[in-house]
Amino acid sequence: MSADKYLVTGASGHLGRIVVDALLEANVGPIIATTRNPAKLADLAARGVDVRAADFDDPASLPAAFAGATRGLLISTDALDGSDRRLTQHRAAVAAAEAAGLGHLAYLSAPAPYPTPGPSLIADHYWTEQALAASGLGWTILRDHIYTDYLLMSLPHAVQTGQLFSATGKGARNFVLRADCARTAAAVLASDFTGRQILDVTGPAPLTFDELAALTSEISGKPVQHIAVPAEGLKQGLVGAGLPPFMAEQLVAFDVDASKGFHAITTSVVKDWTGREPGSVRDFLVANRAALVG
């Protein structure tokens, strides 16, 4: 155990739990895990984790939740409602971390963030990065690329219909496993790095959607063709399938960014920080073939 005290926000989420498990496995701590509902982390509390309530919509709850921490991980919240709520939450968390005296704060961002005219998922990340830059904190920005895990939300339908729609064109995307991102975040958190750095967290190689469709066909044993569509057409299709308009617009925006090359970066960050090569899309789909074919 080290002299540092590690803070993990959003610890009841999929990624947050993996981070805490990785810290426990590495025998570093003490660990503070925050969540809106501490009862969800009773199992971690039983393992010695200091579980605390923190509501990012209530900034007054954050000083007590962050008290005593020396290094922290801010996991992006799930307030995805088309307002500036998530950005407000993130700014409050950065301010609370600075007020609590944290020496270093890592933040889970997204590839190539940029400002937009109105609220958006990518702009939330851009302005949160700006809040970190304006703070007195040491920080690590972890620009996690799109999780490979999310493919199980779209590829089973593509296998059933034989068509994989996207607005990525010939652009490629370097999918990365959520678990690889979590283990990388845990390693950064447990390190002695005290400066400021930006790290793109990627898988081993980018894939175009033509290549993804071919790989899906190979592994599922069923023909799947990539159908490139205009951004507005994809948005209308997603809304017609029942997705809220704001979320449809955000998903299409990520496709457009991929078409521009924003998601085709390859780095060695996962291996550099975890000692393991990042998992591939192929290996993930093979391991999840049952879910892929329904």
C-alpha positions as a printed NumPy array, in Angstrom:
array([[  0.   ,   0.   ,   0.   ],
       [  1.252,   3.469,  -0.874],
       [  1.069,   6.829,   0.84 ],
       [ -1.36 ,   8.01 ,  -1.824],
       [ -5.132,   7.746,  -1.487],
       [ -6.867,   7.007,  -4.78 ],
       [-10.272,   8.359,  -5.769],
       [-12.426,   6.694,  -8.43 ],
       [-15.681,   8.451,  -9.333],
       [-18.595,   6.603, -10.934],
       [-17.276,   3.394,  -9.409],
       [-20.562,   1.53 ,  -9.764],
       [-20.37 ,   1.696, -13.574],
       [-18.906,  -1.003, -15.797],
       [-15.568,   0.736, -16.272],
       [-15.308,   2.107, -12.738],
       [-15.607,  -1.333, -11.206],
       [-12.833,  -2.686, -13.409],
       [-10.605,   0.207, -12.336],
       [-11.213,  -0.482,  -8.653],
       [-10.673,  -4.216,  -9.145],
       [ -7.37 ,  -3.487, -10.92 ],
       [ -6.217,  -1.258,  -8.061],
       [ -7.127,  -3.914,  -5.516],
       [ -5.342,  -6.579,  -7.554],
       [ -2.237,  -4.388,  -7.66 ],
       [ -2.51 ,  -3.896,  -3.886],
       [ -2.452,  -0.115,  -4.092],
       [ -4.527,   2.111,  -1.92 ],
       [ -6.306,   3.2  ,   0.17 ],
       [ -9.117,   3.545,  -2.38 ],
       [-12.101,   5.89 ,  -2.277],
       [-14.967,   4.863,  -4.576],
       [-17.817,   7.303,  -5.125],
       [-21.302,   6.624,  -6.419],
       [-24.793,   8.076,  -6.191],
       [-25.927,   4.86 ,  -4.522],
       [-23.361,   3.419,  -2.067],
       [-25.467,   0.272,  -1.609],
       [-24.393,  -0.762,  -5.117],
       [-20.793,  -1.   ,  -3.908],
       [-21.364,  -2.983,  -0.728],
       [-19.14 ,  -5.75 ,  -2.075],
       [-16.258,  -3.31 ,  -2.575],
       [-16.785,  -1.868,   0.902],
       [-16.447,  -5.419,   2.251],
       [-13.044,  -5.578,   0.522],
       [-11.799,  -2.484,   2.31 ],
       [-12.746,   0.207,  -0.204],
       [-13.937,   3.506,   1.3  ],
       [-17.309,   3.863,  -0.439],
       [-18.754,   7.381,  -0.373],
       [-21.89 ,   9.023,  -1.727],
       [-21.329,  11.681,  -4.388],
       [-23.977,  13.326,  -6.528],
       [-22.471,  15.402,  -9.321],
       [-25.751,  17.307,  -9.605],
       [-25.13 ,  18.455,  -6.015],
       [-21.693,  20.113,  -5.906],
       [-22.047,  20.523,  -2.145],
       [-21.772,  16.737,  -1.802],
       [-18.371,  16.586,  -3.495],
       [-15.947,  18.08 ,  -0.916],
       [-16.714,  15.371,   1.639],
       [-16.629,  12.687,  -1.047],
       [-13.193,  13.793,  -2.303],
       [-11.649,  14.638,   1.083],
       [ -8.279,  13.019,   1.723],
       [ -7.701,  11.839,  -1.839],
       [ -4.328,  12.605,  -3.413],
       [ -4.858,  11.152,  -6.908],
       [ -8.194,  10.779,  -8.668],
       [ -9.961,   9.432, -11.74 ],
       [-12.937,  11.365, -13.094],
       [-15.104,   9.055, -15.201],
       [-17.443,  10.864, -17.573],
       [-20.991,  10.832, -16.265],
       [-24.049,   9.395, -18.   ],
       [-26.042,  12.641, -18.07 ],
       [-26.678,  12.482, -21.81 ],
       [-29.867,  14.51 , -22.167],
       [-28.96 ,  17.176, -24.723],
       [-28.375,  19.883, -22.11 ],
       [-25.187,  21.254, -20.546],
       [-25.834,  19.134, -17.426],
       [-22.911,  16.754, -17.931],
       [-20.451,  19.572, -18.54 ],
       [-21.72 ,  21.344, -15.412],
       [-21.158,  18.124, -13.459],
       [-17.623,  17.709, -14.788],
       [-16.686,  21.304, -14.053],
       [-17.971,  20.909, -10.495],
       [-15.889,  17.739, -10.082],
       [-12.71 ,  19.439, -11.343],
       [-13.287,  22.36 ,  -8.987],
       [-13.933,  19.994,  -6.06 ],
       [-10.782,  18.007,  -6.824],
       [ -8.707,  21.182,  -6.803],
       [-10.334,  22.387,  -3.584],
       [ -9.701,  18.994,  -1.972],
       [ -5.996,  19.298,  -2.737],
       [ -5.623,  16.399,  -5.157],
       [ -2.196,  16.343,  -6.7  ],
       [ -3.312,  14.646,  -9.91 ],
       [ -6.611,  14.04 , -11.679],
       [ -7.069,  11.677, -14.624],
       [-10.093,  12.205, -16.86 ],
       [-11.71 ,   9.828, -19.339],
       [-12.263,  11.856, -22.513],
       [-12.884,  10.95 , -26.161],
       [-10.857,  11.079, -29.38 ],
       [-10.285,  14.498, -30.953],
       [-12.694,  16.574, -28.827],
       [-13.782,  19.948, -30.2  ],
       [-16.319,  22.682, -29.353],
       [-19.73 ,  22.692, -31.015],
       [-22.386,  25.438, -31.287],
       [-24.684,  23.679, -28.809],
       [-24.431,  20.91 , -26.212],
       [-22.909,  17.695, -27.518],
       [-21.05 ,  14.664, -26.198],
       [-17.796,  15.687, -27.874],
       [-18.04 ,  19.308, -26.705],
       [-18.57 ,  18.129, -23.111],
       [-15.186,  16.439, -23.339],
       [-13.546,  19.456, -24.988],
       [-14.718,  21.891, -22.318],
       [-13.908,  19.488, -19.477],
       [-10.371,  19.28 , -20.855],
       [-10.31 ,  23.087, -20.896],
       [-11.442,  23.15 , -17.25 ],
       [ -8.551,  20.864, -16.35 ],
       [ -6.099,  23.028, -18.298],
       [ -7.318,  26.124, -16.434],
       [ -7.022,  24.443, -13.033],
       [ -3.975,  24.176, -10.828],
       [ -4.105,  20.376, -10.944],
       [ -1.692,  17.953, -12.461],
       [ -3.7  ,  15.878, -14.908],
       [ -3.835,  13.056, -17.396],
       [ -6.422,  13.202, -20.162],
       [ -7.197,   9.691, -21.377],
       [ -8.851,   9.974, -24.778],
       [-10.509,   6.575, -24.897],
       [-11.473,   5.57 , -28.429],
       [-14.821,   3.895, -29.111],
       [-15.302,   0.776, -26.998],
       [-15.176,  -2.507, -28.894],
       [-17.861,  -3.697, -26.468],
       [-20.385,  -1.371, -28.109],
       [-20.221,  -3.441, -31.306],
       [-22.552,  -5.94 , -29.661],
       [-25.222,  -3.226, -29.774],
       [-25.155,  -3.03 , -33.586],
       [-23.518,  -6.071, -35.142],
       [-26.118,  -8.704, -34.107],
       [-28.74 ,  -6.709, -36.048],
       [-26.333,  -6.449, -38.983],
       [-25.902, -10.223, -38.92 ],
       [-29.682, -10.706, -38.912],
       [-30.305,  -8.287, -41.796],
       [-27.056,  -8.716, -43.715],
       [-26.517,  -4.943, -43.72 ],
       [-24.26 ,  -2.744, -41.596],
       [-25.145,   0.913, -42.022],
       [-22.752,   3.749, -41.216],
       [-21.813,   7.287, -42.18 ],
       [-18.092,   6.554, -41.791],
       [-17.488,   6.246, -45.535],
       [-13.956,   4.927, -46.045],
       [-12.833,   6.231, -42.659],
       [-11.454,   3.829, -40.068],
       [-12.031,   3.476, -36.345],
       [ -9.594,   2.004, -33.823],
       [-11.923,   0.24 , -31.412],
       [-10.548,  -0.469, -27.927],
       [-11.824,  -2.801, -25.226],
       [-13.457,  -1.138, -22.227],
       [-11.362,  -3.388, -19.968],
       [ -8.146,  -2.197, -21.646],
       [ -9.208,   1.408, -21.039],
       [-10.01 ,   0.646, -17.401],
       [ -6.708,  -1.094, -16.754],
       [ -4.843,   1.775, -18.415],
       [ -6.695,   4.298, -16.25 ],
       [ -5.881,   2.282, -13.12 ],
       [ -2.197,   2.186, -14.069],
       [ -2.085,   5.942, -14.649],
       [ -3.899,   6.542, -11.373],
       [ -1.488,   4.328,  -9.427],
       [  1.597,   5.834, -11.074],
       [  3.811,   8.605,  -9.728],
       [  3.272,  10.862, -12.766],
       [  2.605,  14.397, -11.541],
       [  2.713,  16.531, -14.691],
       [  0.197,  17.046, -17.462],
       [ -0.292,  14.694, -20.393],
       [ -2.794,  13.658, -23.052],
       [ -2.933,   9.977, -24.04 ],
       [ -4.969,   8.445, -26.857],
       [ -6.084,   4.995, -25.692],
       [ -6.606,   2.807, -28.77 ],
       [ -6.843,  -0.751, -29.946],
       [ -4.136,  -2.437, -32.049],
       [ -5.233,  -1.211, -35.485],
       [ -7.997,   0.809, -37.169],
       [-10.741,  -0.923, -39.147],
       [-12.883,   0.544, -41.9  ],
       [-16.534,  -0.472, -41.798],
       [-15.999,  -2.433, -45.001],
       [-13.375,  -4.434, -43.091],
       [-15.634,  -4.701, -40.052],
       [-18.484,  -6.064, -42.182],
       [-16.158,  -8.634, -43.769],
       [-14.846,  -9.687, -40.364],
       [-18.394,  -9.992, -39.022],
       [-19.333, -12.172, -41.993],
       [-16.33 , -14.406, -41.447],
       [-16.957, -14.94 , -37.733],
       [-20.762, -15.207, -37.889],
       [-20.82 , -17.348, -41.019],
       [-23.481, -15.056, -42.491],
       [-23.052, -12.438, -45.237],
       [-22.868,  -8.855, -43.986],
       [-22.387,  -5.874, -46.289],
       [-21.391,  -2.379, -45.23 ],
       [-23.889,   0.165, -46.552],
       [-22.447,   3.685, -46.569],
       [-25.18 ,   6.28 , -46.121],
       [-25.247,  10.079, -45.749],
       [-25.172,  11.389, -42.201],
       [-28.718,  12.772, -42.335],
       [-30.047,   9.496, -43.7  ],
       [-28.4  ,   7.549, -40.886],
       [-29.822,   9.945, -38.32 ],
       [-33.337,   9.533, -39.711],
       [-32.932,   5.765, -39.64 ],
       [-31.795,   5.76 , -36.012],
       [-34.666,   8.034, -34.957],
       [-37.07 ,   5.821, -36.896],
       [-35.725,   2.849, -34.947],
       [-36.659,   4.579, -31.694],
       [-33.454,   6.34 , -30.661],
       [-33.954,   9.8  , -29.105],
       [-33.05 ,  12.525, -31.637],
       [-30.19 ,  13.924, -29.532],
       [-28.525,  10.526, -29.144],
       [-29.033,   9.734, -32.836],
       [-27.361,  13.031, -33.728],
       [-24.417,  12.279, -31.415],
       [-23.852,   8.784, -32.786],
       [-23.912,  10.109, -36.325],
       [-21.443,  12.839, -35.346],
       [-19.001,  10.139, -34.2  ],
       [-19.413,   8.441, -37.597],
       [-18.71 ,  11.722, -39.375],
       [-15.61 ,  12.233, -37.223],
       [-14.441,   8.746, -38.195],
       [-14.985,   9.589, -41.876],
       [-12.609,  12.527, -41.394],
       [ -9.893,  10.319, -39.914],
       [-10.262,  11.453, -36.304],
       [-10.618,   7.851, -35.049],
       [ -7.863,   6.203, -37.077],
       [ -5.076,   6.888, -34.563],
       [ -2.963,   3.989, -33.288],
       [ -0.881,   4.327, -30.122],
       [  1.021,   2.008, -27.796],
       [ -0.594,   3.549, -24.701],
       [ -2.359,   0.368, -23.514],
       [  0.827,  -1.702, -23.666],
       [  2.977,   1.112, -22.295],
       [  0.867,   1.392, -19.16 ],
       [ -0.443,  -2.14 , -18.624],
       [  2.275,  -4.309, -20.143],
       [ -0.333,  -6.042, -22.32 ],
       [ -1.151,  -5.665, -25.971],
       [ -4.68 ,  -4.258, -26.475],
       [ -7.339,  -6.771, -27.455],
       [ -8.393,  -6.904, -31.099],
       [-11.86 ,  -6.654, -32.611],
       [-11.369, -10.112, -34.122],
       [-10.611, -11.752, -30.78 ],
       [-13.526,  -9.921, -29.142],
       [-16.02 , -11.052, -31.78 ],
       [-14.746, -14.634, -31.684],
       [-15.118, -14.674, -27.898],
       [-18.644, -13.239, -28.209],
       [-19.803, -15.157, -31.268],
       [-22.895, -16.461, -29.469],
       [-24.094, -12.918, -28.876],
       [-23.093, -11.904, -32.381],
       [-25.312, -14.514, -34.051],
       [-28.129, -14.118, -31.535]])
